[in-house]
Amino acid sequence: MPLFSAASAPPSDLPPATTGGDGPDGTTRPPLWLPSPYLVLGGLVWAVLSAVAWRAPLCCEAGLQAAVVERLRVNLLHPAFPMTDLPAVASAHYSPYALLQGLAARATGLSGPSVVAVAASVNLLLLLTGIGRLTRLLTPSRWVPVLVLVPLALIHWADPARWSAPSTFAVAVTFHLWAWTGHAAARAADPGDPRPGRTPRWAEAVGIGVLLGLVLLVHPPTAVGAAIGCLALIAVRTRTRIRPTLWRWAFGVVCAVTVAALWPYYNGLTAPRTPPEGRTTGPPATEGVRAAGEPYAWATAYVPPGEVVLTDSRPAMYALAGHGAYVLADALPDAGLARTERRERSRAVAAYLDTATPQARRDGITARYGVRWLLLTRFQRLPENATVLAFSPATGEVLARVSTD
């Protein structure tokens, strides 16, 4: 007797999406419960790189971002410069992305480095979902987004300490912006619509414009590419005549410009991102490379937040600032800091570290700028009124406390 009779046989006319059957192009489609390869591999990449972010040394971009969070934790509305103990004036580091991190730090009590590590996971998740949305817009293939994971993983794995969190966030938002723009431009008119082809909707124009303004505030170079991509998608995917949609897209541009111009921390349309004559005051590049992997936990454990440290070790600057301390002169000063102030501070560091400088002048420098700590390389001479508190066996650097007597 057959296992199934004709009356009880399982139905064979179920939709292909339910049973997995054949798609419209004759290919076999997986059941709905089977996750896509991008979801599986993307989740694996996210988990691994998120774990790496917690172990990355606090130098370079990560240290600078942690310093920004620390300043916003102390004063949300009027923070100091990330590296220098002066009120920030038009500092482009205080973008909407940084403000979100500062709010998170104040709400959760997490330190700047911890917030940066959590933000790395959030940025990566936002980037992966943006890639998925954009590739679905451009192609039905399930494997195209998987190919993007290879360079993405290699780039992030190569040097996690040099991840640029703001640019990663800006690129992730750009992918979502492009996907939204492409969908809005390609929307077909609703049946019976008396004014067909009026896309995007006004609310969409506002949302797309605000997102573009957000990218401009966070990372202006990315905003240029984001705007070009939006124009290309509008030109290629609009299903009706462009002219009826021009006013709405133009309104989106107005919204983007308005968001950038009215940002309270700085003008996103005019604020410079890098100092016009920025130069490093640090040691030779070879010394910096050897020190770049040093987490400086041996030094940050002693220096309280808000204290000023004199050093010309660039990796140490970012690590110390990331834990809440200030440095007398940054290797690459903030463009919002006055040019004369930058020069004076750089000259003060050089004079203090010069062995020919009299002790009286050194004392004047520490008194003027409130310096209480020194972090010196093994090639630099310890002043007579400084006491060594900690040192690094790996690099030979020392942390010393300056006497104020």
Secondary structure, DSSP 4 states (H G I P E B T S, - for coil): --SS-TTTSPPS-S-HHHH--B-TTSPBPPPTTSPPHHHHHHHHHHHHHHHHHHHS-S-HHHHHHHHHHHHHHH-SSSPBPSSSSSB-SS-TT--HHHHHHHHHHHHH---HHHHHHHHHHHHHHHHHHHHHHHHHHH---SSHHHHHHHHHHHHHHH-GGG--HHHHHHHHHHHHHHHHHHHHHHPPPPTT-SSTT--S-HHHHHHHHHHHHHHHHH-HHHHHHHHHHHHHHHHHH--S-SGGGHHHHHHHHHHHHHHHHH-TTS-TTT--SS-TT----S--HHHHHHHHT---HHHHTTSPTT-EEE---HHHHHHHHHTT-EESS-SS--TTS-HHHHHHHHHHHHHHH-TTS-HHHHHHHHHHHTEEEEEE-TTSPPPTTEEEEEE-TTT--EEEEEP--
